[in-house]
Amino acid sequence: MSRATRAFKVLISHPNVPAPALELLRSRGAETVICQSVPPSREEILRKVPGVDAIYWAHYQPLNAAILDAAGSQLRCVSTMSSGIDFVDIPEFQRRGIPLGHTPGVVRNSVADLAIGLMIAAGRHFHAGRTEIERSQWKIEQIDWMMGQEIRDSVIGFFGFGGISQAIAKRLQCWDVAKIIYHTRTRKENDGDFKAEHVSFEQLLQESDFLVVAAPLTNETREKFNGKAFDLMKRSSVFVNVARGGLVNQTDLHDALTTGTIFAAGLDVTTPEPLPANSPLLKLPNCVILPHMGTQTMKTTIEMSLLAANNILNAIEGQPMIRPAY
């Protein structure tokens, strides 16, 4: 009998985790302890987590020593239902030797679709155009009204070239782009599959007509896109961020958009989240902002939930997690 067939307790931090993941855990012997608060209540989590064998973390609140201490020494593993884990105290997990999983990879397709949507929406004035309609300013006699940027014949740049960027690059192979370039610390061995060229950060900024950010938030990448970076970009460039808001200095981005330093921006992530309704960025006609919707499809959400569940089941059975975080 495998270890996973014996009863074990799993804390589920959110009541809306898809049923297939819960059913999978229960079919393998799990007793699921489900937190009912939406948004998740830290008080409820701390009350229910003592004594569990695993934690299924399905939200973005800090996952740190306080949670691990409350769980107790019998805790065997944790998996988030997320790709990014900037809210997790990874060194604390490493110090305690607690397996930690997450769900990268499965998010690539839905985020890639949305990123291309933002490229088009920002480059072609979707937000400004809708605003003009609402203000009864729809002009029909001007040839040069609402002129935007095309993906065709453009240089597409990526900051980060992991699964999401590569999924975007794959989709763009039939869009007649001029070139695909990317910046990472080291060259990706499979970049030839996407006809992509590894370049310096400065070259990425200077050459990109569309620049897509899809890299983890780390101390090294925090506010990497600031006034100095925007000053190096083309005035016709479109900036898209589907990674984490912390990679961008939003005050500097606002300045770049209002002064014409860059053409437009499309953001699925901001700092903070939720973005306050009075944020200056929301007042700009050349900035398209979405409320972090990159993975918000049922297909991807179910895939993420199942991967998180399988991470936990593998760890309970003494096997390596499918997608370990460290």
N, C-alpha and C positions, 0 to 999 in steps of 0.2 A: 504494500500500500504506500503510495507517495505521500509525502508530508502534506501536500495541498488537499488531500482527501480528508484529513482530520480537521475538526472544527477549529477555526481561527477567526478573530475579530478584525474587521476593517472599518475604520472611521471614514465615512463619506462626507466631505465638508460642504457639499451643496446638494439640495434636494432634487435638482433638475438634471443630474447626471443621467445620460440616456439609459433606458431600460436594458438594452442588450449587454452593457457592461456590468450592470448589477446582476443580471441573470447569469452571466458567465462566472462571476465571483461566487455566487450562491451555489451554482452547479458543481463547484469545486470545493465546497465545504465551508465557505465563508459565512459568518454572521455579520451582516452589514448594519453598522450603527450610523444612521443617517441624520445629519444636522438639517433642521427644517427652516432655518432663518434665511431670508432673501432680502438684502444681501447677507452673506454669511456673518454670523455673530461670533466674534472671538470669544465672548463669554460662554456661549453655548459650546463651542469647540473645546475650550479648556475644561468644561464640565463633563463632556462626553468622551474625551480622548484617553483618560487614564485606563490602562490595562489593555489597550488594543494591540494587536500584533502588526498592523499595517495602517498607513494613512493614505487615503486617496484624496489628494489636494486639488480641488477643482475650482479654484479662484486665485486671486492675485494678492491677497494679504500676505504680510511677511511670514515666512516659514523659517523659524529660527529656534534658538535654544529654549525659549519659553515653551514652545509647542512640544519639543522633544523631551524636556524635563517633565512636563505635565503628562505625557504619554507613559513614561516609565521605562525602566531598563529592559523590559521584555519586548520592546518595539523592535521589529525585525526589518522593516523596510518602509519606504515612502515613494510614491510616484505622484508627480503633478500631471494634470491634464492640460498641459501647455507645452509649447515649443520653447519659448523664452523662459528663463529661470532667474532673471535679475532680482526677483523678490525673495530668493532662497539664499540662506547663509550656507553656501557650499562648504567653506572651510570647517564649519561646525559639524557638518555631516561627515566630512573626511576625518576630523579629529576623533569622532565617536565610532567611525567605521560602519555607519548605517548606510546600506544601499539606497541610492536615490535615482529615480528614473524620471524621464519626461517624454514628450511626444513630438519630437521634430520629425521632419520627413513627410508625414501624412498631411501636414498643413500646406505643402508647397503648391499644390494645384489651385486650391481656392484662393490663396494669397496672390499667386501669379495672375490669375484672372482679374482680381481686383486691382492689382498694380497697373496692368495694362489699361484698365478702365480709368484709373486716375491719370495716367499719362495722357489719354485722349481727353478726359474731362477738363484737366488743367490746361492742356495745350490748345484746346479748341473753345475755351471760354464758356463752358457749360454753366457755371455758377453766375457769371456776369450776364450771360444771355438770358437766363431765367429771371434774373433781377430786372433786366430791362423790360421784359414782358410785364412783370408785376407793376412796374412804374409807368406803363403805357408809353414806353420809349422804343418800341419795336420799329426800327427804321427800314424802309423799303426802297429808298431812293439813293442810297450810298453804296458805291462799289466796294469801298475799303472799310466797311463796318465789320467789327468783330473778327478781324483777321487773326488766324491762329497758326500753330506750328504742326506740321505733319510728321508722322513717324517715318514715312517713306523718305529714303535718301538721308536719314539722320544718323548721327553717331550716338549709339546707345551705350551709356556708361553704367557700371554697377559698382557700388561700394559694398564689398562682400560678394562672393560667388559660390555660395552653397546651394542647397536644394531649391530654395525659392528663386534666386537669381537665375539658376540654370533652367528652371521651369519657364521663366519669362523668356529667356534667350531662345529656348526651344520653340516657343510659340511665335517668336519674331522671325524665325528663319524664312517664313514666306511673306514677310512684310516689306521686302526690298529695302532693308536698312543699308546704310553705307558701310557701317562697321560696328562691331560690338567690342567694347573694351571693359576692363575691370581692374579693380585694385584690391589686393589682399596681401598679407604679409609675405606669402610665397606663392609661386605660380601653381595653378591647379593642373594636374597631369592630364585631365580630360578636357581641357579648354578647347582643344581642336575639334571636339564633337559639336561645338557651338560656334565655331569660327570666331573665337574670342581671343583677344590679345591682352596679356597682363601688362599693366602700365603703372607708373608711379602715381601717387595721390595727386601731385600737381598736374600731371598730364591728364588724369581723369577729369579734374576740374576744368582745365583749359579746353579740352576737346569735346566734351559731352554736349549733345543737343538735348538729350533727356538723361538725367542722372537719377538712378534708382538706388535708394539706400535699403539694403536687406542684410544687415550684419548684427551680431549680438551687441548689446550694451555692456561695455566693460569700462574699467578705469581708463583704458587706452582710447576707447572710441567715444567717451562721453564728451558732448558738445564739439565733436570733430568738425561739424559743419557750423562755422561761426562766421563773423564778418570777414575775416581774412580769407576763408575758403570761398565765400560767395563773391568776393571781389575778383577772384581768379576765374570765375565762370563767365560764359558768354551772356550778353544781355538778352539773347534770344532763348536761353536755356530754360528747361522745365525741370523742376526739382520734385522728386517723389520720395516719400518716406513710408515704408511699410514695415519698419523694424521696431524701434522703440523711440518715443519722443525725446528721451534723454540724449540721443546722438546729435540733437540740433539745439543750438542756442536760438530760442524762438524770438527773442528781442531782435537779434541780428537778422533772422529770417524776415521778420516784419519790415525791418529797415530796407533789406535788399528788395523786397517786393514793392515797397512804396516809392523807392528811388529809381526803380527801373534797372537795378543792378542785375536782376534776373527777370525772366519773363513771367513765370507763374510757378505755383507749387500745388501739389496734391498730397494731402496728408491723411493717413489712416490712423496715425498715432500722434499723441501730443503729450505735453507736460503742463499741468497734471491731467489725469483722466479721472472723471469727466472734465472736459475743458469748460471753464465758466462761460456762461452765456454772454458776458461782457468782455470776453477776450478780444483784444484789438485785431487778431488774425481773422476773426469772424466777420469783421467789417470790410475786409479787402475783397474787391471784385475778382482779383487774380489768384485767389487761394481757395481751393476746394478741400473741404475738411469732412471726413467721415468719422463716426464714433467707434473706431477700432472694430471693424466688421470683417477683417481679412479671413477669419476662419468661420464666419457665420453662415455656413450652409449645413443642412442636416447630415449630408453624406460625410463631410469632413469631421463634423462634431462626433458622429458615431465612431468613425475610424480612430479619432483621438481617444475617445473613451475606452475603446477596446484595447488600444495599445497600452494605456495606463493600467488597465486591469491585468493585462498579460505581463507587464513589468512586475506587478505585485505577485502574481501567481508564480512566476519564475523564481523570484527571490524567496518566497515562502518554501518552494521546493528545493532551495539550495542551488539553483541554477543562475547564471548571469542574466541580468535584465536584458530585454531586447534593445532598449535605448537607455543605457546608463548615462547619468549626467556627469560622472567623473570616473 
